Structure formats: C-alpha cells, structure tokens
C-alpha cells in the first residue's frame, strides 16, 4: 500500500501538471474559453457514454494487468502530445483527438486504479485506504499545480507533458510488484466468471438502490455546477487578472491545499 501510494502521488502530480498546462495551452492557441471547455468536455465524454462498459471490463479482467496496461497507454499518449508540442505540430483538432483517446482509456484506468488500492489492505481497512487515496490525490494535485508554472517557465510546455508520461510509466512499473493483502475484499475477476455482473445486471443492481441513485444525483449536480473551476479559474487568471502559468499554478496550489485538509477530515469522520 505504501508503494502504491507513492506511485499514485507521482502519477497525480504529473496528471495535474498536464491538466494545468493543457487548459493554458488551449487558451493560448485559440484565445477562446469555449474551446477550452470543449477540450475538457471531449476528454470527459467517454466517461459519461461508455464508463459502465469500462467498469464491467475491469470486473472481468485481471485488475493489476489492466491497470498496468492502461497506465502505459496513457503514458504513450502523453509522450505523443509532448513530441507534437515540441515540433509545433499540435493544433486544436489533434489536441481534441488526443483528449478523446485519453478519455476512452481512462474509462478503464479509473476504476482499475481506484479499486486496486482496496486489494492491498484487509477488508476492515478499506475506508482508510480510500481516505489515503483521496489525500494522495490532493497532495499530487498540490505538487503538480505548483510544478506546472515552474516547468513551463524554465523548460516549456512539452516538458510538462513528458513529465506526465514518465509518471504513468512509473506507476506501470510498480504495479507488477504489488500483492493483495490477506483478508482483502474479493472482486469479480478473482471469482468465478459467471459470478461477475453483466452491464445490464449492474445497472439493474444500481437502479434498485435509492441511496445509490440519490448519491448519483448529488454528484451530478455538483459536477455540473461546481466542478467546472478548472476552466473558470484558467479563464479568470489569464483574462481579467492578466496572469500566466505561474499565477494559475499558485491558484491551483491553494485550491489543492484545501483539498488536502478536506481529505484528512473525510478520512477521520464516519
């Protein structure tokens, strides 16, 4: 679990470095907040459209292998983007295509990596493992946002994408050495194949539970009205506040610091 937490921290730092730079890059290329929002939507769309199939695949495939392959694929996409930026070949269309491919891979990578940490602790420690995962996520965000401004200022935009690619490869190299803990929760991939739920059965299971439906509704409202700060902050900092990558990194760092406090409190409360 300690190795997995370190790997997650490195990966999240690289991811948030790239996300911070990508929003600024689209704004720089197009000067349009709408285009920046569209790039974010293209990357998020697969999660809305096919995530249920990605989750079903994770249930049926070996989780460690699935996570390692998906991390390697995401690293490859990051390296391709870095090369295109370095050669000045990246335009809005190619960036949208790369964002869409990233979103498709993430529909499998997200549930595989999120659940992999649960395999590394006994069943009674799963809530704490989830809290640690949230803490690591926010700590990586804090570091990545801070590094984004420094990296772009000294090494350029392509370096931020390359660093994210290396972070994915680091995670992929750690995963083969992880071993499930004794007493860990068994999942569908380790059970008999016929015990794994199909997509239709999974949706029916979800629909029969009012608490899950209510949670999905609350999450949806929060995502629509509260999770668009990545775009609004980028537009605000680079527009009315006349800031650059360094200023946006500072704002993102403060935001992530609040996330760390929330993660610690959330892990301690019932």
C-alpha positions as CSV (number, residue, x, y, z in Angstrom):
1,X,0.0,0.0,0.0
2,X,2.9,2.4,0.7
3,X,4.4,1.7,-2.7
4,X,1.0,2.2,-4.4
5,X,0.5,5.5,-2.5
6,X,3.9,6.7,-3.7
7,X,3.1,5.7,-7.3
8,X,-0.3,7.4,-7.1
9,X,1.3,10.5,-5.8
10,X,3.8,10.7,-8.7
11,X,1.0,9.9,-11.2
12,X,-1.3,12.5,-9.8
13,X,1.4,15.2,-9.7
14,X,2.1,14.5,-13.4
15,X,-1.6,14.5,-14.3
16,X,-2.3,17.8,-12.6
17,X,0.8,19.3,-14.1
18,X,-0.6,18.3,-17.6
19,X,-4.1,19.4,-16.8
20,X,-2.9,22.8,-15.6
21,X,-0.8,23.3,-18.7
22,X,-3.4,21.9,-21.1
23,X,-6.0,24.5,-20.2
24,X,-3.5,27.3,-20.6
25,X,-2.3,25.8,-23.9
26,X,-5.8,25.7,-25.5
27,X,-6.4,29.3,-24.3
28,X,-3.0,30.3,-25.8
29,X,-3.8,28.6,-29.2
30,X,-7.4,29.7,-29.5
31,X,-7.9,32.6,-27.1
32,X,-11.4,31.0,-26.5
33,X,-12.8,29.9,-23.2
34,X,-15.4,27.9,-25.2
35,X,-12.7,26.0,-27.0
36,X,-11.0,25.2,-23.6
37,X,-14.3,24.0,-22.2
38,X,-14.8,21.9,-25.3
39,X,-11.4,20.2,-24.9
40,X,-12.4,19.3,-21.3
41,X,-15.8,18.0,-22.5
42,X,-14.3,15.8,-25.2
43,X,-12.0,14.2,-22.6
44,X,-14.8,13.7,-20.2
45,X,-17.4,12.5,-22.7
46,X,-16.3,8.8,-22.8
47,X,-16.7,8.6,-19.0
48,X,-20.4,9.6,-19.5
49,X,-21.0,7.4,-22.5
50,X,-19.1,4.2,-22.0
51,X,-17.8,4.2,-18.4
52,X,-20.3,1.4,-17.5
53,X,-18.6,-0.8,-20.1
54,X,-15.2,0.1,-18.7
55,X,-16.2,-0.8,-15.2
56,X,-17.6,-4.2,-16.4
57,X,-14.3,-4.9,-18.2
58,X,-12.4,-4.2,-15.0
59,X,-14.6,-6.6,-13.2
60,X,-13.8,-9.4,-15.7
61,X,-10.1,-8.7,-16.4
62,X,-7.1,-9.2,-14.1
63,X,-7.0,-5.9,-12.2
64,X,-3.3,-5.4,-11.9
65,X,-2.6,-6.2,-15.6
66,X,-5.5,-3.9,-16.6
67,X,-4.2,-1.0,-14.6
68,X,-0.6,-1.5,-15.8
69,X,-1.6,-1.6,-19.5
70,X,-3.9,1.4,-19.2
71,X,-1.2,3.4,-17.4
72,X,1.3,2.6,-20.1
73,X,-1.2,3.7,-22.8
74,X,-1.8,7.0,-21.0
75,X,1.9,7.5,-20.8
76,X,2.3,6.9,-24.5
77,X,-0.4,9.5,-25.3
78,X,1.4,12.0,-23.1
79,X,4.7,11.4,-24.9
80,X,3.0,11.8,-28.3
81,X,1.5,15.1,-27.2
82,X,4.8,16.3,-25.8
83,X,6.5,15.5,-29.2
84,X,3.8,17.3,-31.1
85,X,4.1,20.3,-28.9
86,X,7.9,20.3,-29.2
87,X,7.7,20.1,-33.0
88,X,5.0,22.8,-33.1
89,X,2.6,20.3,-34.7
90,X,-0.2,20.5,-32.2
91,X,-3.4,22.2,-33.2
92,X,-6.8,22.2,-31.7
93,X,-8.1,19.3,-33.8
94,X,-5.2,17.0,-32.9
95,X,-5.5,18.1,-29.2
96,X,-9.2,17.2,-29.2
97,X,-8.4,13.7,-30.7
98,X,-5.8,13.0,-28.1
99,X,-8.1,14.2,-25.4
100,X,-10.8,11.9,-26.6
101,X,-8.4,8.9,-26.7
102,X,-7.3,9.7,-23.2
103,X,-10.9,9.8,-22.1
104,X,-11.6,6.3,-23.6
105,X,-8.5,4.8,-21.9
106,X,-9.5,6.5,-18.6
107,X,-12.9,4.7,-18.6
108,X,-10.9,1.5,-17.8
109,X,-7.9,3.0,-16.0
110,X,-10.1,5.0,-13.5
111,X,-12.0,2.1,-11.9
112,X,-9.0,-0.3,-12.2
113,X,-6.6,2.0,-10.3
114,X,-9.2,3.2,-7.9
115,X,-10.1,-0.3,-6.8
116,X,-6.5,-1.7,-6.9
117,X,-5.7,0.1,-3.6
118,X,-8.6,-1.7,-1.9
119,X,-6.9,-5.1,-2.8
120,X,-3.8,-4.1,-0.8
121,X,-5.4,-3.8,2.6
122,X,-7.7,-6.1,4.7
123,X,-11.4,-5.5,4.2
124,X,-11.8,-3.6,7.5
125,X,-9.2,-1.1,6.4
126,X,-10.8,-0.2,3.0
127,X,-12.4,3.1,4.3
128,X,-9.0,4.2,5.5
129,X,-7.4,3.2,2.2
130,X,-10.0,5.3,0.3
131,X,-9.2,8.2,2.6
132,X,-5.5,7.8,2.0
133,X,-6.2,7.7,-1.8
134,X,-8.0,11.0,-1.6
135,X,-5.2,12.5,0.4
136,X,-2.6,11.3,-2.1
137,X,-4.8,12.6,-4.9
138,X,-4.9,16.1,-3.4
139,X,-1.2,16.1,-2.5
140,X,-0.3,15.2,-6.1
141,X,-2.6,18.0,-7.3
142,X,-0.9,20.4,-4.9
143,X,2.6,19.4,-6.2
144,X,1.6,19.1,-9.9
145,X,-0.1,22.5,-10.0
146,X,2.9,24.1,-8.3
147,X,5.3,22.4,-10.7
148,X,3.3,23.3,-13.8
149,X,4.2,27.0,-13.6
150,X,7.9,26.2,-12.9
151,X,8.2,23.6,-15.6
152,X,6.6,25.8,-18.3
153,X,8.7,28.8,-17.2
154,X,12.0,27.0,-17.4
155,X,11.6,24.0,-19.7
156,X,8.5,24.7,-21.8
157,X,5.1,23.2,-22.3
158,X,6.3,20.0,-23.9
159,X,8.3,19.2,-20.8
160,X,5.2,19.1,-18.7
161,X,3.6,16.5,-21.0
162,X,6.8,14.4,-21.0
163,X,6.9,14.5,-17.2
164,X,3.4,13.2,-17.1
165,X,4.3,10.4,-19.4
166,X,7.1,9.4,-17.1
167,X,4.8,9.4,-14.1
168,X,2.5,7.0,-15.9
169,X,5.3,4.7,-16.7
170,X,6.5,4.8,-13.1
171,X,3.1,3.6,-12.0
172,X,3.0,0.8,-14.6
173,X,6.4,-0.4,-13.4
174,X,5.3,-0.6,-9.8
175,X,2.0,-2.4,-10.3
176,X,3.6,-5.9,-11.1
177,X,5.2,-5.9,-7.7
178,X,2.0,-5.3,-5.7
179,X,0.5,-8.2,-3.9
180,X,-3.1,-8.4,-2.5
181,X,-3.3,-8.3,1.3
182,X,-4.6,-11.2,3.4
183,X,-8.3,-10.7,4.1
184,X,-8.7,-8.3,1.1
185,X,-12.2,-7.9,-0.4
186,X,-12.5,-10.4,-3.3
187,X,-13.7,-8.9,-6.6
188,X,-15.4,-10.4,-9.6
189,X,-12.1,-11.0,-11.5
190,X,-11.0,-13.4,-8.8
191,X,-14.3,-15.1,-8.5
192,X,-15.9,-17.5,-11.0
193,X,-16.6,-15.8,-14.4
194,X,-20.4,-16.4,-14.1
195,X,-20.4,-14.5,-10.8
196,X,-19.4,-11.3,-12.5
197,X,-22.3,-8.9,-13.3
198,X,-23.1,-8.0,-16.8
199,X,-23.6,-4.4,-17.8
200,X,-27.4,-4.8,-17.7
201,X,-27.3,-6.6,-14.3
202,X,-25.0,-3.9,-12.9
203,X,-27.4,-1.1,-14.0
204,X,-30.4,-3.1,-12.5
205,X,-28.5,-3.5,-9.2
206,X,-27.8,0.2,-9.1
207,X,-31.4,1.2,-10.0
208,X,-32.9,-0.9,-7.2
209,X,-31.0,1.1,-4.5
210,X,-32.4,4.5,-3.8
211,X,-29.3,5.6,-1.8
212,X,-27.1,5.0,-4.8
213,X,-29.5,6.9,-7.1
214,X,-29.5,9.8,-4.7
215,X,-25.7,9.8,-4.5
216,X,-25.5,9.8,-8.3
217,X,-28.0,12.7,-8.4
218,X,-26.0,14.8,-5.9
219,X,-22.7,14.0,-7.7
220,X,-24.3,15.0,-11.0
221,X,-25.5,18.4,-9.7
222,X,-22.1,19.0,-8.1
223,X,-20.2,18.1,-11.3
224,X,-22.4,20.4,-13.5
225,X,-22.3,23.5,-11.3
226,X,-19.3,23.1,-9.0
227,X,-16.6,21.1,-10.9
228,X,-16.0,23.5,-13.7
229,X,-13.5,25.5,-11.8
230,X,-10.6,24.2,-13.8
231,X,-12.0,26.2,-16.7
232,X,-13.3,29.2,-14.9
233,X,-10.1,29.7,-12.9
234,X,-7.9,29.4,-16.1
235,X,-10.1,32.0,-17.9
236,X,-10.2,34.3,-14.8
237,X,-6.4,34.2,-14.1
238,X,-5.3,34.6,-17.8
239,X,-8.1,37.1,-18.6
240,X,-9.2,39.8,-16.1
241,X,-6.3,39.1,-13.8
242,X,-3.7,39.1,-16.6
243,X,-1.7,36.2,-15.1
244,X,0.2,33.4,-16.7
245,X,1.1,29.8,-15.9
246,X,2.8,30.7,-12.7
247,X,-0.2,32.6,-11.4
248,X,-2.6,29.8,-12.4
249,X,-0.2,27.3,-10.6
250,X,-0.4,29.4,-7.5
251,X,-4.2,29.5,-7.5
252,X,-4.4,25.7,-8.2
253,X,-2.0,25.1,-5.3
254,X,-4.1,27.0,-2.8
255,X,-7.2,25.1,-4.1
256,X,-5.3,21.7,-3.7
257,X,-4.2,22.7,-0.1
258,X,-7.9,23.0,0.8
259,X,-8.5,19.6,-0.8
260,X,-5.8,18.0,1.4
261,X,-7.5,19.4,4.6
262,X,-10.8,18.0,3.3
263,X,-9.3,14.6,2.6
264,X,-7.8,14.4,6.1
265,X,-11.1,15.3,7.7
266,X,-13.0,13.0,5.5
267,X,-10.8,10.0,6.3
268,X,-11.3,10.6,10.1
269,X,-15.0,11.2,10.1
270,X,-17.6,8.4,9.9
